[in-house]
Amino acid sequence: MTHTSAANGKEAAYHGVPAEDDYGYAQAIKVGNMIYVSGQLSHDDTGVMIAPAALDETGKPADFSTMAEQMRVTYANAAKILAEFGATLDHVVEETIYVLDVDEAFAIAGKVRKEAYATARPQCASNLIGVSRLAFPEQLIEIVFKAVLPTV
């Protein structure tokens, strides 16, 4: 994890994974008391996908059974990047969940979200959007977050 500040008032946080340099982005940007978190995935500290989906002969996911584990790791990665700014998932005001299979996501998202936020009713707006593809073929889910720190 790294954390940098810029003259324009932006602070950036990074996991230190190869995609940050390959694509050229920060995992999160803090401006004032707002934190904008880039799409989080289920990767380890080196960028290797955790619980990757098995792919069919065309290179598309053949099975969505690892979506719950991908979602759990994604929330854990979001919590790590928020911590760089002294924030937690409790500071999240909105999340957008991108998935390849909406039916599978509806079947597992409620339970996983409640575990991640440690409450039966997470206090954040939530969007669930089905997409045809994500950044990596083995990826079934990606979550974007907006968080607000209390003003002092």
C-alpha positions in Angstrom: 0.0 0.0 0.0 1.2 3.5 -0.8 -0.4 6.9 -0.2 0.6 10.1 -2.0 -0.4 13.7 -1.9 -0.5 16.2 -4.8 -0.3 20.0 -4.9 -3.9 20.1 -6.2 -5.2 18.8 -2.9 -5.8 15.3 -4.1 -4.5 12.3 -2.1 -4.1 9.0 -3.9 -3.9 5.4 -2.5 -2.5 2.4 -4.3 -2.5 -1.4 -3.6 0.8 -1.7 -5.4 -0.5 -4.2 -8.0 0.7 -4.3 -11.6 -2.6 -3.0 -13.2 -2.1 0.3 -11.5 1.0 1.0 -13.6 -0.3 -0.9 -16.7 -3.5 1.0 -16.9 -2.4 4.2 -15.1 -4.8 4.8 -12.2 -5.1 5.2 -8.4 -7.2 2.8 -6.3 -8.7 5.7 -4.5 -8.6 9.5 -4.5 -9.4 11.7 -1.6 -10.5 15.3 -2.1 -11.6 17.1 1.1 -13.7 14.7 3.0 -14.8 12.7 -0.1 -13.1 9.4 -1.1 -13.6 7.9 -4.6 -12.6 4.3 -4.8 -11.9 2.8 -8.2 -13.5 -0.6 -9.1 -12.2 -3.1 -6.6 -11.5 -6.8 -7.5 -10.7 -10.0 -5.7 -6.9 -10.0 -5.9 -4.2 -10.7 -3.4 -1.4 -8.2 -2.5 0.5 -9.0 -5.7 -2.5 -8.6 -8.0 -3.2 -12.3 -8.5 -6.9 -13.0 -8.8 -8.5 -14.9 -5.8 -11.3 -17.3 -6.6 -11.0 -16.8 -10.4 -13.9 -18.2 -12.5 -13.2 -21.2 -14.6 -13.2 -20.3 -18.3 -14.8 -22.1 -21.2 -13.0 -22.8 -24.6 -13.9 -19.2 -25.8 -12.3 -17.6 -22.7 -15.6 -16.6 -21.0 -16.6 -17.6 -17.5 -18.1 -21.1 -17.5 -19.2 -21.1 -13.9 -20.2 -18.4 -11.5 -19.8 -20.4 -8.3 -16.8 -18.3 -7.1 -18.8 -15.0 -7.2 -19.4 -15.0 -3.4 -15.8 -15.4 -2.6 -14.8 -12.8 -5.2 -17.3 -10.4 -3.6 -15.9 -11.1 0.0 -12.3 -10.4 -1.1 -13.4 -7.3 -3.1 -15.0 -5.8 0.1 -11.8 -6.7 2.0 -9.7 -4.9 -0.6 -12.0 -1.9 -0.4 -11.7 -1.8 3.4 -7.8 -1.9 3.0 -7.8 1.0 0.6 -10.3 3.1 2.6 -8.1 2.5 5.7 -5.3 4.5 3.9 -7.5 7.6 4.5 -8.6 6.6 8.0 -12.0 5.4 6.7 -13.9 2.2 6.9 -16.9 0.6 5.1 -19.1 2.5 7.6 -18.1 5.7 5.7 -19.3 4.4 2.4 -22.4 6.3 1.1 -22.7 4.6 -2.3 -21.5 1.5 -4.0 -22.0 0.2 -7.5 -21.6 -3.5 -8.0 -20.9 -4.6 -11.6 -21.5 -8.3 -12.3 -21.6 -10.7 -15.2 -24.5 -12.7 -13.8 -27.3 -10.7 -12.2 -29.3 -13.7 -11.0 -26.2 -15.2 -9.2 -25.4 -11.8 -7.7 -28.9 -11.4 -6.3 -28.6 -14.9 -4.8 -25.4 -14.1 -2.9 -25.1 -10.3 -2.6 -27.4 -9.7 0.3 -25.6 -12.1 2.6 -22.1 -11.1 1.6 -22.9 -7.3 1.8 -24.4 -7.8 5.3 -21.2 -9.6 6.4 -18.9 -7.0 4.9 -20.8 -4.1 6.5 -21.5 -6.1 9.7 -25.1 -5.0 9.8 -28.4 -6.3 8.5 -29.1 -3.0 6.8 -25.9 -1.4 5.4 -26.4 2.4 5.3 -25.3 3.1 1.8 -27.0 3.4 -1.5 -26.3 0.4 -3.6 -26.6 -0.2 -7.4 -26.3 -3.7 -9.0 -25.6 -3.6 -12.7 -25.2 -6.5 -15.1 -22.4 -6.1 -17.7 -21.1 -8.2 -20.5 -17.4 -8.2 -19.5 -15.1 -6.9 -16.8 -11.3 -6.1 -17.0 -10.1 -9.6 -16.5 -11.7 -12.8 -18.1 -11.8 -14.6 -14.7 -13.5 -11.7 -12.9 -17.2 -12.0 -12.1 -17.6 -8.9 -10.0 -16.2 -5.3 -9.5 -17.4 -2.8 -6.9 -16.9 1.0 -7.0 -17.3 3.0 -3.7 -17.9 6.6 -2.7 -17.2 7.4 1.0 -17.5 10.5 3.1 -15.4 11.2 6.2 -17.0 13.4 8.9 -16.1 17.0 8.7 -14.0 18.3 11.5 
